C-alpha cells in the first residue's frame, strides 16, 4: 500500500520556512493545508483533518502539573528549574517520522502519522521539523511545549489567563519523544511503543508521558532580577498548534508560586497551588525520575 503526504511538494519548503519562523517567535498557527473536521470550530478547538479513515486515532496532548522545581544560582544569575512531562490522553499515537536523512546543519522535516486501530497508516502530514542537538548527537522535535511565567494576583489567584506575562519563558525542543512513564496504572497501553531516540519513529502512546528532569538542559527559566511576589508557572503542550490533536483547550497546566527571600536573604520559590486534574489524576501526581 502506498501513502501520500497531503501537502504538495511545491509548498513543502514554504511551510518549512513558516515553521522555522514560528518556532523562534512562538506564533500561533491558525490555518493548515488540509480541511478541518467541523468539530474543530475553524481551528479554535483542534486541527483534526476532516474525513479521516474509519478507526484512525488522534492524540490529545497535555502537560503534567509542574510540581518539582528548584532555584539555581550560578555566576550571579538565578534560574528557575522545573521537571515536566508531556502526556497523550487521546485515542491514537502521537507518532513522528523524519522526511529525509539530514546532516547536523540541516533540519529534517517532521511527518506526523495518524494510525488506524489495526496499526496501519491512516493519515500523515508534515507538521514540524527535527533539529540536531550537538550534545545528545541526535535529532529533537521543535516546538513541543513552552514554559512561561505569568504575573499572579496574590496567593488565592487561580486563573493565569486573567494576568499578564512577565516576558520570561522558554520554547522547548525535546530531547526526543518516547513512552517514558504511564499516566496511571490503568493506562490503555501497558507496553511501550516508543523506547529510544535512534529508531525510525518517535512518539508518545495514549496513556503515556514523556518526561524531562529539571537538571536537564532546557529545563530552566532565567529569573535574574525577578521581583519578589506571586507568579504562575504555565506549561503549554503544542503551543503553536503545529501538531495534529483532538483538543487544544486542555493543553495547559500551571503552578502558583510565591517568590521571596529566606531569613538569610537567599531567594526561594514556594508552591501554593496548581491546576486540577479531574479526569487524569496521574497528571497531578507526576514525579520525574530521570
Secondary structure, DSSP 8 states (H G I E B T S, - for coil): -----SS-HHHHHHHHHHHHHHHHHT------SS-B-GGGTTTTS---BTT--TTB----EEE-----EEEEEETTEEEEEE-EEEEE-SSS-EEEEESS---TTS-EEEEEEEEBTTSSEEEEEEEEEEEEETTTTEEEESS-EEEEEEE-SSTT---GGGS-EEEEEEEE--S-----EESSTT-S--S-S---SSSSEEEE-TTEEEEE-TTSTT-EEE-TT--SEEEEEEEEETTT--S--S-STT-EEEEEEEEEE-TTS-EEEEEEEE---SS-GGGGS-----
